[in-house]
Amino acid sequence: MKISLVNGKSKKEDINLSKAIFGNDFNQDLVHQAVVSFLAGGRQGSHKQKNRSDVRGGGRKPFRQKGTGRARAGTIRSPLWRGGGVAFASSNRDYAKKINKKMYRAAIKSILSELFRQERILALSKPKLKAPKTKEMVKVLKENKLEKESILFILDEIDLNFHLSARNIPNVEVATVKEINPVLLLRSEKVVIVPEAFKLIEDWIR
């Protein structure tokens, strides 16, 4: 499997791709499980309300059981009373859903393979930006006809100038190989990978 390395309007060379990573069938169920697991892991789960036991006070019976003509009551912190606890109060919860590494990496392979089949993966020589300039990044996008699509750049390592140049452009995201996740890949119309990153991807999810 090969992909052409693009730099502006010219095509320089072909890059060999691993069929074990970019030549898999699309497994929708597995990808769905990986996406749900990733999104669930990002939920904070710190919501908490006070039930009748958590609200301060209410230890004494407010009035005697019989003879008052009122409905019986055992505490002033009942959910029926003003200032009482919440009925069916929510509590702290861990929303994380477990998925093992083998399944997670298989899901990433499945997504990358489908992106490659749909010609949504591009190999691009890493632009050399001497300073963090948004207009320089816009120029790179226009040269490669990427200015009208949502783009994910995958780099081999953190490049501060590259990150700062791209962060103010709508629909453009930058990530290193270690930061790749299912949601990041799926929400991008085009995934642009620098040549040095292909080897790291293969080493990571081989």
Steps between C-alpha positions, in 0.01 A plus 500: 500500500631843408406862546645798314691757701356838404668837535294780352427420136786254458515130582840394623497131580289208618489383861445131572217432744449194716206291379453377857408855603354668191348194330243376751124463461285759675357354821215734591409327827859509626544866400173591673617326817832687491328838445250441783783393732709807412213747546384334822850528645486877453187547708568663836237315703525738797129587509353469851172593665399460863236245591308502828795340681754755374309819587601645834240485780174311520604264776198573719145402413327836423176419684330205663369216289131528584245758605608802295287435194804530277668232294760316703863613458826365633741773388496855366751392233255281310495568123138607548601790721651837407872484578493122489722265305463408134301189411713259294804728537788451257837400642862483385552248223786364295379483139813329366442200274786256474643394166828312480803622304468235230142602418582873518792466260292282267239777493767757408622270221144463374448877491835568328424231241160649422647850475763369258232326288302823482818691401473718808861440609772721354876479540649848515855618556509683829496877436794679659359795691766728645248690712141446619313680221137420419535637147783254432275208595217641287746512210587132553130407498434695180802351322365152570132589442403423858356835607135394459508178702542398862861387534692294752879527479686208657861580589781278622581737787384824658578800280414817691507728195275261309250471788486876560463576130203265464310551825321817385372346176148352513470126429875439517639275773854386570598187692802279548483124446464448876190723503306312231156380607189367319297821535782720368536283190130460425404866523763610247425516128870466416781355711840641400795294622865601476734224368683459831170423677411195289780293656394605850139402428614157381716451810211605725216285365687216332 
